[in-house]
């Protein structure tokens, strides 16, 4: 169990328990990284209730001293056994009878039977399954469990004001129950000699290609841009285009696309060398690639919907994601206008200062404090709420099979 000392540590602050769900499902991935970025900056006692995991971030930052290391091939071969052991390990901790605050890492409601009267906080990363069920279907059982976990939480963390609004509108949750905590980024600008073989002129697309990501419309726009400039390429990350996807692309355009399976270092180089990062999604909960592009001094062109204007402000060129003409014109205005590109880069540098994982950890810990105080007050009405513990940002230092789950 890991403890970090803080002179402002509140005597009522319970240990924080995180479960196995996301760390079992993801080796790499945005949600598991989010939790690890927060956990490694906490100034309180915490435990991650998992024994067997291949998660890269837990291992890299040595966040779980109870984890048992196994070769990857054994983990895959005995995955059912390891999943059962993780479940029973978490169950044992949750049924211990001790006081704690629980933070489930995904939306499986299994834990509700075991936590007793202990409070819990849940992070809602987006409401894409609810808002885009027609193009991004998910089992009804998943949506029901997700709603149950969110509605029953002592407090809720939303990763943007837009996500908070969606939670309120879709699930009818009281606004005062939700705290908005923005993400940060650990991406650093690329330095040193270039390692990747890349064209001189390319647009960059980062992430998976689920229907709501709007990749199909974007590549049709790229095809038109390429006709005007045969030297322009598209570089993309995530999984490589499958044959079924290639059949839907404009004829021959796949020859001018380049797939890169990117580590953080490679991704930094991709952003640094790109003419423009394009983010055509119809919806996101926050959009960490926006901050990654800022960190690497890459200009961005993004959708004018969901959380994007909230996160990027004036530091982006915007387009209507449903309009190929709007997307085309916006991209064109940036990639062939050096002054406009430089202006967006400078605005991005300034905008990035609003966000950091240190600040996110600080705000998360404040949410934990609120949840604990509310739990104490509800169980003993005669106890007055203490003033929330204040943590100076200078003190914060970096040091289930429930489906569907995006694991890339």
N, C-alpha and C positions, 0 to 999 in steps of 0.2 A: 504494500500500500504506500502510495507516494504522498508526502506532505511537504508543502512549501511554507516557510514561516512568513508571517506578515504582522507587523506591529499593531495593525488595525483589525486583526482577526477577531471576529465577533464570537462571544461565548456560546451563542445560540446557533452558530453556523454548523449544520449537520454535515457529515461526510457526503460526498456526491458519488452516486453509483451510476455507471454507464453499462449498458448491456452489450451483448454479442452481435446483435442483428446485422449492422452494417459492416462490421469488421469480419464477419463470417462470409458475407456476400461479395465484398469487394477486396481485391488485392490492391488495385489502384482505383481511384474514383473520387468525384467531387465531394460527396457527403462524408465519406470516411476521412478524407483530408480535412474537411471543415472541423469535424470533432477533434481530430488530433492537433490541429492548429490552436484550438481553444484550450484543450486539456493541458498542453505543454506550457501554457502561460498562466494557469490558475494559481492562486495563492490560497489554496485550501486543500483539505484532505480529500482524496478521491480514489476510486477503484474501478477498473474496467473488468466486468464480469465475463471473462472469456479465457479459456485455457488453450485452445487450438485455433490458430489463425495464420494465414499467409499475408495479412495486410502489411503492405510496405511501410506505411507511415508509423504504425505502432512499433515496428521493429527498428526503423531508422532512428526514431527519437527515444527509444527505450522507455516506453510509457507504461508497460505492463510487466512487472516482475514475476507475475504468476503464470505467464504464458510459456507453454512448452513448445520448443522448436522441433519441427519435423521436416524432412525433405518434401519438396513439392509433389513429387510423384506419389509418395505415401499418403499425403493429405488428400489428393484427388481420389486415390483408390479406396481409402477408408472414410470418405467424406460423410457418409451417413452416420457412421460411428462418432466422428468428431462433432457433428451437429448435435447429436443427442447428448454428448458429454457437455457441450457448451450450454445447452438448455438446462440440464440438471445442475450445473455449476451455478448458473445465474439464479435458478429457482432456490437453491440452498442459501445463497446470500440474501435474496429478497425475503425469505421466510425466517431470517435469523432472529427477528424480534428486536433488533437494534433500531435506533433512530437514524434515518438517512433521508436524503433527497434523491429521487430517482430521475434520470434523464435517459429515456429509451432512445436508441439511435435510429429506429425506424418505426413503423406503424402497427406491428403485430401487437395485439391487445393481451397476449398471454399473461403479462405481468400483473394485470389488474386483480387476479386471484391471489396474489402473493404479497403485495406491498402493504397490506393492512391499512392503517391510517396515515401512512407516510405520504408526504406530498410528492408530486412529480411535475416536471417541466418537459414540454415537447417542443422541438423545433419544426416548423412547417417551412419546407424549402420551396414549395410552389403548390398550386392547385390545378396543375395541367391536366390531370386525369379527370377532374370534374368539369373543367371548362372546355376541354377538347375531346370529350369522350367519343365524338363522331369520327375523329381521325386518329385518335390515340386511345383505343379501347383498353379497358382493364376489367378484371373480374369484379362483379358486384360485391363479393365478399371483401375484396381489398378496400374498396371505397367505404364500405360499412365499418370495417375495423379502423380505418383512418379517421373517419368522423367520430367514432366512439372514443378513440384515444385523445383526439383534439378537444372534444367537448368536455371530457372528464378531467383534463389537466388542471392543476392548481394555477399555473401560468403558462402562457404560450409565447414562444419566440418566433416572430416572423422576420424574414430576412430582407424585407422591403416594406414600405408603406403600401405599395400596390398589392403585395401578398396579404398584408393585414386586411386591406379592403376586401379582397376575395374571400378570405376566411369569414369575415363578418357577413358578407352578402350570401354566401353559399351555405354556411352552417349556422348562422344566426348567433355567433359568439359575441358576448359583450365586449365592446372596444377596450374597456379599461382592463381587461384580462390579458391583453396582448401587448408585448413589448417589441419594438422594432430594433433589431441589432444587425447592422450592416456587416458584410464580409470585408475581408482584407485580401491581400495577396502577398506571397513570398517570392514572387517572380522578380528576378534581377535583370537589368539590361545586359546584353551579351557583351563579353569582352574577350580579347584574344583573337587568334586566327580562326577564320571561318572553317567549319568542319563539314558542312553539307554542300553537295553539288546541286546548285539551284540556278534557275534562269535569272537574268538581270531584272526582268519585270514580271512580277506576279502579284495576284490577289491572294489573300490568305483566308481560309475557312477552317475553324477549329471546332471539334466536337463530333457528336454522332449525327445521324441523319433521320431521326424519327420524323414522322409527317409534319408535326408542328414546328420543326426546325426550318422548314421552308427551303430545303436545299434544292429541290427540283426547279422551283421558280428561279432561284438564284443562278443555277448553272445554265438555264435557258438565257438569262440576261448575260452571263459571261460569254456564251456562244456568240451573241450579237456583238459584244465588245471585242471579241477575238477577230471577228470579221473585219472590224475597223483597224485592228492592230494585231497582225499575225505574230508579233513577238511577245504578246501578253499571255501568261500562263495562269493556271489556278493550282495552288498548292493546298492540300487538305490533310487533316489529321483524322484520328478515329480509325475505324475499320476501313480496309480497302474496299473500293466499289465492287460489288458483286455483279455477276453476269446479268442477273435480272434487273439491276439498276442501270447498267450500261445500255441495255436495250431501250430504256426510256429516255436516254439522253439524246440531245441533238446529234445527228449523224456525224461521226468522226471526231467529236469534241473531246472524247476521252484521251486522245493522243496528246492533248494539251493540258492534261491534268496530271499532277504529281502527288503521289501519296507518301507521307512521312509518318512513321510510327514514332512519335516524339516523346522523349524524356523532357524534364524541365529545361535542361540545358539546350537541347535541340529546339524546343518550343521558343525559348528566348531568342535563339538565332533566327528562327522563322519570322517572329514578330519584327525583329530589328531590321531585317533585310526586305520586308514586304513593302510594296507600294502602298497597300491599304489592307486593313483587316475589315472584313465584311461580316456582319452578324444579322442574318435575315430572319431570325426566328419570329414566329407569330406571338410567342409568349415565353417568358422566363420568370423565375422567381427573383433572381438578382442579376446574374450575368457576370461571373468572375472573369471571363475572357476580356471584358472591357478594361478591368484594372490591369490585367496582364499586358494588354497592348499599351496602355499608358506607361507602365513601368519600363517598357522596352522602346519607348519613344516612337510608337507606331500610330499613325492616324487611323481613325475608325469611321466607318459608315454603318449605321445600324437602323433597325426598325423604329418607327415612331410610336410603338404600342407598348402595352403592359408597363414593366418597370424601367424601361430603357431611358426615357427622359428624366426620370427621378434619379437614376444612378449617374448618367453621363452629363446631364445638364447641357450647357452650351458647348461642351468639349466633344462634339460629334457632328457628323453630317447625317441627316435623317432622311428616311424614305418611307413611303407607304409599302409595307411588306406584301400587300395584296396586288400591287401594281408593278408590273415589269417595267413600264415606262418610267415610273418614279425612281425605281431602283437604278435603272440604266443611267438616267440623267444625273442622279446624285453621285454615283461612282465616277462618272465621266468628269464631273466638275472638280473632283479631288485629285485623281491620278495624273491629270495633265495640267494642274495648276500648282506650281511649286510654292507660291506664297500661301495658298489655301492649305496645302499639306502642312507647311511649317506652322501656320496659325493653329491648326488642330493639334499638332504635336505639343506646342507650348501650352495650349488650354488643357490638354490631357495631363501634362506635368503638374499643373496647378490643381486640377480636379482630384488627382490621386492623393493629395495631402489630406483629403477628408476621410480616407479609409485606411485602416490598419488592423492586423490581427490583435495587436496589443489593445487597441480600443475595443474591439469585439469581445475579447476575453473579459475586460473590465465591465462592460455592459452586461455580459452574460452572468457574471458573478453577482451583479446587482439584482438581476432577475431571480437568481437562486435565493438571495437574501429576502426578497419580497415574498417568494413562495414559502419559505421557512417561517417568516413572521406571520403570514396569513394562516399557515397551518397551526402554529402555536396559539394564535388568537382564537381560531375557531374551536380548538379543543379545550381552551381555557379562557373564556370571555373576560375574566378579571385581569388577565395579563395584558398590559398595554404594549403596543408596538414600540419597539426601540427605533431610534433613528437609524436609517439604513447606513450600513458601513460604507464609508467613502474610501475609494482606492485611488490614489494619485497615479496618473499614467506613467510618471517617472519611476514608480515602484514596480510596475508590471514589466518583467523582463522576459525575453524569449529564452530561453534555455532549451435472422429467421428466414426463413425462406418465404416470407410473405411476398407476393408478387403484385404488381410488376415493380421491378427495381432496375434503374439504369446503372450499369456497372462500369461504364467506360469513363 
